[in-house]
Amino acid sequence: MRFPLPISLSALTDRIFHRANIRLKLFYAMLALIVVLIAAINGASHYAFTRDFLGYLNDQAQQRMEDMIPRLEQAYRDNGSWDFVRNNRRAWFALMKPAIVEHNGAPLTTSDFTTSDLTGAALRFTLLDAQRNLVVGYPKVGPDARLRPLMRDDRLIGWVAQTPFESVIGAVDLRFQQSQFLAQLVIAAVAIMLAAFMVVRISGVLLKPLSRVARATHQLAGGDYSIRVEVESADEVGRLAQDFNQLAVTLERNEKLRREFMADVSHELRTPLGILNGQLEALEDGVLQPDAHTIGSLKSEVAHLNKLVGDLYDLSLADAGALTYRRQDIDLALLLRDSLPICEERLRRHHLSLETELPPSMPVHGDAARLHQLFDNLLQNSLHYTDAGGRVMLRCRLEEQQWQIVLDDSAPGVEAPALARLFERFFRVESSRNRASGGAGLGLAICRRIVDAHQGHIMAQASPLGGLRVTISLPAAVATASQLETPA
């Protein structure tokens, strides 16, 4: 049969503190502090009393005994034995009194009390003969008594003993110690009650805001993102309430964005799927013929779905930080010159002109495929939202080790309140720039994540051409950033 092992004191203490609430923990902590302080004060008092005070009294008595030894030896020589003082306490006390000498040399016994007299040292002296038999004085000479020999012509004639002060403590002294202990118990009880009162007051001040935060946290965990906590102080608890409110605001905004994202995705997928379903039903019913035009329309909707799904996939990877980048030193100007002719042909078909101003070389450290996707999305945005007969202008220049890439297009423009939201997912301006031929509102969101991944910056503002200006800053490659900036 196995018996459970006893729980150690530390484990029991940890278990009690783990299960106790904050109010009890504060009480336990203050109680432990009071107990330690009282124990420390008692220990210090006991040490000071036994080692310092009693030691001082014993040292005074020892000095008195040293001064008394010559008088005792002289009295023995004068009387020839100890019979003159045996059981004669008056003669014994007379021998113990110190003598002073007047100006004329005559000895005179003083009646003044010395420090050792006031502390009762004379009552603790004992005179013993050479065989250590009691002659006169304190009769209970114990093994802890201090003994000094009395000599006459190199012959031992007796002993004088001093009993330590702590060996003669009587009932009165014990009662004094007990009264001191009782007083300390009363002080400890008062201190514990005071600690309990302070814990109740302090815990009320601390736990009230913490309880509000705890209740609000439960509501927040239950899906109530509108919950807020009142901030009543500027201390750590107040900062905790502020952080909770900020967390609630962030979660509420994220929940709103999530719902908008799901609604936008379903809407964007529903439109091409509805077109595809309608055209397929028309083919089944014989309303449409499977000619080149119908097949092309179906392929166009499938391509639109593929691009939407691809953009969503790229955006999800970018949000999760999993969008892969294969960075290397590349010439951005060469990359643009290779890809711009295709974009220029698309713009020309929509009756738009493209103007470029590129330096001979634009060394950057980045992913060529992602940068190509960046500029393709930007030019597609201008293609979709610029009126026919308009202009698109691309300029690049080096400023303070940063390549400034500016893309301008002509009317229509974008209202000022909408400029800050252009790079949000699924955001499309509710104006003349929101065309049926436009995308799903993901292209510029992907552009921002590509620029951020290259430690760059992208911003939108009104263009002098009447449309939209998109400015991109990309770090120039350090090794070759000093190359010429002359335009192509």
C-alpha positions in Angstrom: 0.0 0.0 0.0 1.4 3.4 -1.0 0.9 6.4 1.1 0.8 9.9 -0.5 3.9 12.0 0.1 3.4 14.9 2.4 3.1 18.3 0.7 6.0 20.5 1.3 5.5 24.0 2.9 6.5 25.8 -0.3 4.1 23.7 -2.4 1.3 24.3 0.0 2.0 28.0 0.0 2.1 28.1 -3.8 -1.2 26.3 -3.9 -2.8 28.7 -1.4 -1.6 31.8 -3.2 -2.6 30.3 -6.6 -6.2 29.7 -5.5 -6.6 32.9 -3.5 -8.0 36.0 -5.0 -6.1 39.3 -5.1 -7.6 40.5 -1.8 -6.5 37.4 0.1 -3.1 37.6 -1.6 -2.6 41.2 -0.4 -3.7 40.2 3.1 -1.4 37.2 3.2 1.5 39.4 1.9 0.9 42.1 4.5 0.4 39.5 7.3 3.7 37.8 6.4 5.4 41.2 6.4 4.0 42.1 9.8 5.1 38.7 11.2 8.6 39.1 9.8 8.9 42.7 11.2 7.6 41.7 14.7 10.0 38.7 14.8 12.9 40.9 13.6 12.1 43.5 16.3 11.8 40.9 19.0 15.0 39.3 18.0 16.8 42.6 17.9 15.4 43.6 21.3 16.4 40.2 22.8 19.9 40.5 21.3 20.3 44.0 22.5 19.1 43.1 26.0 21.2 40.0 26.5 24.3 40.9 24.6 24.5 44.7 25.1 22.6 45.7 28.2 23.4 42.6 30.4 26.9 42.6 29.0 27.3 46.2 30.1 26.0 45.4 33.6 28.4 42.5 34.0 31.4 44.5 32.7 30.6 47.2 35.3 30.5 44.5 38.0 33.8 43.0 36.8 35.5 46.4 37.0 34.1 46.9 40.5 35.5 43.4 41.5 38.9 44.3 40.1 39.0 47.5 42.1 37.9 45.6 45.3 40.6 42.9 45.1 43.4 45.0 46.6 41.2 46.1 49.6 40.3 42.5 50.3 43.9 41.4 50.3 44.9 44.3 52.6 42.1 43.5 55.0 43.2 39.9 55.2 46.8 41.0 56.0 45.5 43.4 58.7 43.3 40.8 60.4 45.2 37.5 59.7 42.1 35.6 58.5 38.5 36.0 57.1 36.9 35.6 60.5 36.4 39.3 60.9 34.1 39.3 57.9 32.5 35.8 58.1 28.8 36.1 58.1 29.3 39.8 58.8 27.4 41.5 56.0 28.0 45.0 57.4 31.8 44.6 57.3 31.5 42.9 53.9 29.6 45.8 52.4 32.1 48.2 54.0 34.9 46.4 52.2 33.1 46.7 48.9 32.6 50.4 49.1 35.3 52.3 47.1 37.5 54.8 49.0 38.6 58.3 48.0 41.6 60.2 49.3 41.2 63.8 50.5 43.7 66.6 49.8 45.6 65.8 53.1 46.0 62.1 52.3 43.5 60.8 54.8 41.2 58.0 53.4 37.5 58.6 53.6 34.8 56.2 52.6 32.4 57.8 50.2 28.6 57.6 50.5 28.0 58.2 46.8 26.6 55.4 44.7 28.6 54.3 41.7 27.1 52.8 38.5 27.8 49.2 39.7 26.0 50.0 43.0 22.9 51.2 41.2 22.8 48.1 39.1 23.1 45.8 42.2 26.6 44.5 41.5 27.5 44.4 45.2 24.7 42.0 45.9 26.1 39.5 43.4 29.7 39.4 44.9 30.8 36.4 47.0 33.9 35.9 49.2 35.3 32.3 49.3 38.2 31.0 51.3 41.1 29.1 49.8 39.1 25.9 49.7 36.2 27.8 48.0 34.0 27.6 51.0 31.5 30.4 51.5 32.7 33.2 53.8 30.2 36.0 53.1 28.1 37.4 50.2 25.8 35.9 47.6 25.4 32.2 48.5 24.4 30.7 45.2 27.6 30.6 43.3 27.1 28.7 40.1 29.5 27.3 37.5 29.0 30.4 35.3 30.4 32.8 38.1 33.5 34.8 37.4 36.3 33.9 39.9 39.4 35.9 40.8 42.0 34.7 43.3 43.1 36.6 46.4 46.9 36.3 47.2 49.1 37.1 50.2 52.9 36.7 49.6 52.3 34.3 46.7 49.9 32.2 48.8 46.3 31.7 47.9 44.1 33.1 50.7 40.7 33.0 49.0 38.5 33.8 46.0 36.1 36.5 45.1 33.2 35.5 42.8 30.8 37.6 40.7 27.6 35.9 39.6 26.3 37.2 36.1 23.2 39.3 36.1 21.2 36.9 34.0 21.7 34.2 36.5 19.9 36.1 39.3 16.8 37.1 37.3 13.8 36.4 39.6 10.1 36.1 39.3 9.7 39.9 38.9 11.9 39.9 35.9 10.1 36.9 34.5 6.8 38.8 34.9 8.3 41.7 33.1 9.3 39.5 30.2 5.8 38.0 30.1 4.2 41.4 30.1 6.5 42.5 27.3 5.5 39.3 25.3 1.8 40.0 26.0 2.3 43.6 24.8 3.9 42.3 21.7 1.0 40.0 21.1 -1.4 42.9 21.5 0.7 45.0 19.0 0.7 42.1 16.6 -3.1 41.7 16.8 -3.6 45.4 16.3 -1.2 45.3 13.3 -3.1 42.4 11.8 -6.4 44.2 12.1 -4.8 47.3 10.6 -3.4 45.2 7.8 -6.9 43.7 7.1 -8.4 47.2 7.1 -5.8 48.5 4.7 -6.2 45.4 2.4 -9.9 46.0 2.2 -9.4 49.7 1.4 -6.5 49.1 -1.1 -8.1 46.1 -2.7 -11.3 48.0 -3.2 -9.4 50.8 -5.0 -7.5 48.3 -7.1 -10.1 45.6 -7.7 -12.9 47.8 -8.8 -11.3 48.9 -12.1 -9.8 45.4 -12.6 -13.2 43.9 -12.1 -14.7 46.2 -14.7 -11.9 45.2 -17.1 -12.5 41.5 -16.3 -16.2 41.8 -17.0 -15.6 43.7 -20.2 -13.1 41.1 -21.3 -15.7 38.4 -20.9 -18.2 40.4 -23.0 -15.5 41.0 -25.6 -14.7 37.3 -25.7 -18.4 36.7 -26.3 -18.4 38.9 -29.4 -19.5 42.3 -28.0 -16.8 44.4 -29.7 -18.6 47.7 -28.8 -17.8 47.3 -25.1 -15.6 50.0 -23.5 -14.1 50.5 -20.1 -14.1 53.9 -18.3 -10.6 55.2 -17.6 -10.5 56.7 -14.2 -6.7 57.0 -13.4 -3.4 57.4 -15.1 -1.6 54.5 -13.3 -1.0 51.0 -14.5 -4.7 50.0 -14.0 -5.7 53.1 -16.1 -3.2 52.2 -18.8 -4.6 48.6 -18.8 -8.1 50.1 -19.4 -6.8 52.2 -22.2 -5.1 49.2 -23.8 -8.3 47.2 -23.4 -10.3 50.0 -25.2 -7.7 50.1 -28.0 -8.0 46.3 -28.3 -11.7 46.5 -28.5 -11.5 49.2 -31.2 -9.1 47.1 -33.2 -11.2 44.0 -32.9 -14.4 45.9 -33.8 -12.7 47.4 -36.9 -11.3 44.0 -37.9 -14.7 42.4 -37.5 -16.2 45.1 -39.6 -13.5 44.6 -42.2 -14.0 40.8 -42.1 -17.7 41.2 -42.7 -17.2 43.7 -45.5 -14.5 41.4 -47.0 -16.9 38.4 -47.0 -19.7 40.5 -48.5 -17.3 41.9 -51.2 -15.9 38.5 -52.1 -19.3 37.0 -52.4 -20.5 39.9 -54.5 -17.4 39.8 -56.8 -17.7 36.1 -57.3 -21.5 36.2 -57.8 -21.3 38.6 -60.8 -19.1 36.5 -63.1 -20.6 33.3 -61.9 -24.1 34.6 -62.7 -23.0 35.7 -66.1 -21.4 32.3 -66.8 -24.5 30.5 -65.5 -26.8 32.7 -67.7 -24.8 32.2 -70.8 -24.5 28.4 -70.2 -28.3 28.2 -69.8 -28.8 30.2 -72.9 -26.5 27.7 -74.8 -28.6 24.8 -73.4 -31.8 26.5 -74.4 -30.5 27.3 -77.9 -30.8 31.1 -77.3 -27.1 31.5 -77.9 -25.0 29.6 -80.4 -21.6 28.2 -79.5 -19.8 30.5 -81.9 -16.6 32.4 -81.4 -18.3 35.4 -79.8 -20.0 33.3 -77.1 -16.9 31.3 -76.4 -14.9 34.5 -76.1 -17.4 35.9 -73.7 -17.3 32.8 -71.5 -13.5 32.8 -71.6 -13.5 36.5 -70.5 -15.6 35.7 -67.5 -13.4 32.7 -66.6 -10.4 34.9 -66.9 -12.0 37.5 -64.6 -12.7 34.8 -62.1 -9.1 33.5 -62.3 -7.7 37.0 -61.8 -10.0 37.6 -58.8 -9.1 34.3 -57.2 -5.4 34.9 -57.9 -5.6 38.4 -56.4 -7.4 37.0 -53.3 -4.7 34.4 -52.9 -1.9 36.8 -53.2 -3.6 39.2 -50.8 -4.1 36.5 -48.2 -0.5 35.4 -48.5 0.7 39.0 -48.1 -1.5 39.5 -45.0 -0.1 36.3 -43.5 3.5 37.3 -44.4 3.8 34.2 -46.6 4.0 35.9 -50.0 7.3 34.8 -51.4 9.9 37.2 -52.7 13.1 36.3 -54.6 15.1 39.4 -54.1 18.2 40.1 -56.2 20.0 43.1 -57.7 18.0 44.2 -60.7 17.8 47.1 -63.1 14.2 48.5 -62.7 14.6 50.7 -65.7 15.4 47.7 -67.9 12.4 45.8 -66.4 10.1 48.7 -67.3 11.4 49.1 -70.8 10.8 45.4 -71.4 7.2 45.5 -70.1 6.0 48.9 -71.1 5.5 48.1 -74.8 2.8 45.6 -74.0 1.0 48.1 -71.7 1.4 50.8 -74.2 -0.3 48.7 -76.8 -3.2 48.1 -74.4 -3.5 51.8 -73.7 -3.4 52.7 -77.4 -6.4 50.3 -78.0 -8.3 52.3 -75.4 -7.2 55.6 -77.0 -4.8 56.5 -74.3 -1.2 57.8 -74.7 1.7 56.7 -72.6 4.6 59.1 -71.8 7.7 57.8 -70.0 10.7 59.5 -68.5 13.2 56.9 -67.2 16.9 57.2 -66.3 19.4 54.9 -68.1 19.6 52.6 -65.0 17.6 52.1 -61.8 19.5 49.6 -59.6 17.3 48.2 -56.9 17.3 45.0 -54.7 14.0 43.3 -55.2 11.8 40.7 -56.8 11.5 41.3 -60.5 8.2 39.3 -60.9 6.6 41.2 -58.0 7.7 44.6 -59.2 6.4 43.7 -62.7 3.1 42.8 -61.0 3.2 46.2 -59.2 3.5 48.3 -62.3 1.1 46.1 -64.3 -1.6 46.7 -61.6 -1.0 50.4 -61.6 -1.2 50.7 -65.4 -4.3 48.5 -65.4 -5.9 50.9 -62.9 -5.2 53.8 -65.2 -6.4 51.9 -68.2 -9.7 51.1 -66.5 -10.4 54.5 -65.0 -9.1 57.1 -67.5 -11.4 58.6 -70.1 -10.6 57.8 -73.7 -8.3 60.3 -75.3 -6.5 60.9 -72.0 -2.8 60.6 -71.0 -0.8 58.4 -68.7 2.7 59.6 -67.7 5.4 57.6 -65.9 8.5 59.4 -64.5 11.4 58.2 -62.4 14.2 60.1 -60.6 16.6 59.5 -57.8 16.2 61.5 -54.6 18.3 60.9 -51.5 19.0 57.2 -52.3 15.3 56.6 -53.0 13.8 56.0 -56.5 10.8 58.3 -56.8 8.4 56.7 -59.3 5.4 58.9 -60.2 2.5 57.7 -62.3 0.0 60.3 -63.5 -3.2 59.9 -65.5 -5.8 62.3 -66.7 -9.5 62.9 -65.8 -11.6 61.8 -64.1 -10.1 62.5 -60.7 -10.7 61.1 -57.2 -12.4 63.0 -54.4 -10.0 63.9 -51.5 -11.8 61.8 -48.9 -11.4 58.7 -51.0 -7.6 59.1 -51.7 -6.6 57.7 -48.3 -8.7 54.6 -48.9 -7.6 53.7 -52.4 -5.2 51.0 -51.1 -7.9 49.2 -49.0 -9.1 45.9 -50.4 -12.4 46.0 -52.4 -12.5 49.7 -52.2 -13.7 51.4 -55.4 -14.5 55.1 -55.7 -18.2 55.8 -56.0 -17.7 58.3 -58.8 -17.1 58.3 -62.5 -13.9 56.3 -61.9 -16.0 53.3 -60.8 -16.7 51.7 -64.2 -18.2 48.5 -65.1 -15.0 47.6 -66.7 -13.1 48.2 -63.4 -11.6 45.5 -61.3 -12.6 44.1 -57.9 -10.7 46.7 -55.9 -7.8 44.4 -55.0 -5.1 45.6 -57.4 -4.0 48.7 -55.4 -4.2 46.7 -52.1 -1.7 44.2 -53.6 0.4 47.1 -54.8 0.8 48.5 -51.3 1.8 45.1 -49.9 4.4 44.7 -52.6 5.9 48.1 -52.0 5.9 47.5 -48.2 7.7 44.2 -48.7 10.4 46.2 -50.6 10.8 48.6 -47.7 9.2 51.4 -49.8 6.3 53.7 -49.6 3.3 54.3 -51.8 0.8 57.2 -51.7 -2.1 58.6 -53.8 -2.9 62.2 -54.5 -4.6 64.4 -57.1 -2.7 64.6 -60.4 -2.0 67.8 -62.3 -3.3 66.1 -65.4 -6.7 66.0 -63.8 -6.8 62.3 -62.7 -4.8 60.3 -60.1 -1.2 60.5 -59.1 0.5 57.5 -57.5 3.9 58.1 -56.0 6.2 55.1 -55.1 9.5 55.4 -53.2 11.9 52.4 -53.4 15.3 52.2 -51.9 18.1 52.3 -54.4 20.7 49.6 -54.4 23.7 50.9 -52.4 26.4 49.5 -54.6 25.2 51.2 -57.7 23.0 54.1 -56.6 25.6 56.6 -57.8 24.9 55.9 -61.4 23.6 58.7 -63.7 20.1 60.0 -63.4 19.8 61.5 -66.8 16.4 60.7 -68.4 16.1 58.2 -71.2 
